[in-house]
Structures are given as structure tokens and as C-alpha cells.
Amino acid sequence: MVKAVHTNYSYMMFAANISPIRNKYINFKFDTGATRTVISVNALMDKEYTLEEQKEQFHQIKNAKDALVIDEFTSASGDKMGGIKCCASQINLSGEIWENFYYYIVFGSKRKTALIGDDFISCCSFVHSVNGDIILKSFDDGLYTRKNGSKSIKSVELIDFLLHL
């Protein structure tokens, strides 16, 4: 059973070990308003890239890698961002090991943001109470893979590319 812990900031947080930086866990907000699961490049790499640096990274990756799934995202504040679909394998998500975890790394946000969106949420049943934890009761891995498992770059490959820019 996976549990998102209710924080003092009124967010439901899932922790995942996706980042290669010091085995750092990234805290994901459970966001029913987000259509996709996203991580900003600043959160993933634990750095403070400027918007110009992120734009350059995005273009370098697009030009260097074939068969990427690229999408455009709009933040709640209306900012436009480019995103690249990734797949992380064998990750620990709040105490459970997941074979594959799909997300978009987004370029164009100064913030360190990580959101679990509807592409994940729609594949699970969960319970929660007012100001309480969210507990995933079941997860349809087959549906999740069918919805997300088409082309994606391996997370470690993209991170390695970013580390060497």
C-alpha cells in the first residue's frame, strides 16, 4: 500500500527516488488538476537553472535524441513549458518498488516542481479524509502501461545527458 503523507503545507506528498543527485528523493504533490505527471528540470537535477539555460537544454536534447515524445505544458500561472516523456525503472515510490514510473521532465519553470497527475491518478483507487493522508488501495499497472508505455526516453539516459551538458 502506498501512502501520500499529509504535510503542514496542506499538500499530499509522495516521495520517489528518481534523482541521481545524492540518492535524493523528490516529493511529488498529488495533483488532480494536472493532466500529466511532471518534474521540473530544477527539481530533478537539484539545481537552479535559469529559464535561458533550460531553453538551451531543451533544444540540445531535442536535436541530439531521436524518437522523443515532446509535449507542451501550461502552468497554473499560464507559463508555457516544453516537456519530454521519461520512464524511470525500479523506483521506490513512498516505500513501494515500481517497475516503471512515467513522467515528463519540463523545461521553463524556475521552481522545483513535481506533480503526480491524472495519467497516474486515473489508474488507481485511493481513499483519504479531510486533512488526512491519501492511501492508494489498488493500482492498474496494465492500464498505466497502456496509457503511458509508448515511446519514452529512459530517465537515466536523459539525466546522464543533462549532467554532461
N, C-alpha and C positions, 0 to 999 in steps of 0.2 A: 504494500500500500504506500502510495506517495502522498506526502503531506506538504502543503504550502503553509508556511508559518505566518501568522498574522503579526505584523510589526507595529511598532509605536507610530509609524508614519502612515498607518491605515492602508498599507499595501499587503497583498498576499504574495509571498516570495518563495520561489523555488530556486535552489542553488544547483548549479551544474558545473562540472569541471571541464569546460571547453577550452579555456585559455591556456596556452603553453607557458605563460609567464608565471614562474614560481608555483606551478600547480595551483594557481589561483582559481577559486570558484567564482562564477558570475551569478549574481542574484537576478532572477527573472521576475518581473511583475506579471501576474495573471491578469491579462487584459482582454476582456470580452469584446472590446471595441476595436481591437487590432485584427485585421484580416489575416495577417501572416506573423509568424514568429520572427523577430528581428533582433539583431545585436549591432550596435554602432561599432565602427572600427575602433573608436576610442575605448570602448568597454572591453572589446575582445583583446586588444593589444596592450591595454592598461597604459595608454599614452594620451597626450593632449595634442593631437594633430590639428592644424589649422584647417579651415574649410578649403583653402587653396591646395594644401598638401593632400587632402582627401580627394579632391577633384583629380589631381595628378595621379594618385594611386589607382583610382577607379579606371582612368583611361589607360594606364600602363597594363593593368590586369586584363582589361577588355582586349587590348592589342596583342597581348602575349599568350593568352589562353584560348583554345578552341572550344566550341560547343558549350559555352556558359549559358545558364538561364539568368537573364537580366530582367529586372522589373524596376518600375519607378514607384516610389512611395511618397506620400504626403503626410507630414507630421500633424499632430493636433493643432499646432500653431500655423499650419499652412506652408511650411518649408518643404521644398521638393528635394528628394534624395534618390540616388541610384542604389540598387541593391543587387547582390549576386547570391544565387542559391547555393547553399553548402550542406554537406552532410557530415556530421561528427559521429564516429563509431565508438562503441563501448564506452559511453559516458555514464557518469554517476549523476543522476538527477534526484536530488533530495533523498539519497540513501538507496535508490534502486538503479541497477545497471540496465541501460537501454542499448540495444543493438545498434540502432540508427536514430539520430536526432537531427531533424532538418530545420534550417533557419536561413534567413537572408542576412548577410553582412551588409550594412548600409553605410554609405559614404555621403556626408553632407550635414552632419549633426555635430555640434560642439560638445554635446552632452554624452555622458557614458550611460547609454540606454540599453536595456534588454527586456523584451516583452514576449511573453508566450501568448500567441494569437489564436484565432479561430481555426487555423489549419491544424493545430494540436488539440485545442479545447473541444472541437466538434467530434473528436474521436474518443472521447472519454465521458464517463458519467462520474459525477462528483457530488459531494454534499458539503455544505458549510452553513454556519449560523451567523447571525449578525455579530460583527466584530470578532469572529472566530476563525479558526484555521479552515483551509479548504483541503478536503481529503478526496483523492481520486479513488473511486471504488472499482472501476474497470476501465480498460483501455483496449480499443480495437486496433491492434497492430496491423492487421491486414488492410483495413480501411486507410489507416495512416500512411502505409507504404504505397497504396494505390494512389492516394491523393498527392503524395509528396515525392515518391521514389523515382520519378522520371529524372532526367538529366540533372545532375548537381555536381559541383566540384567537391572533392574531399577536403574537409576542413583543414587537415594538417598540410595539405598541398598549398592551399591559399595562404595559410598563416606563414608557412615557410617562405613563400613568395614575398609577403609583406615584410618579413624580417630582413630580407636581403635587398630591399629597395634602397 
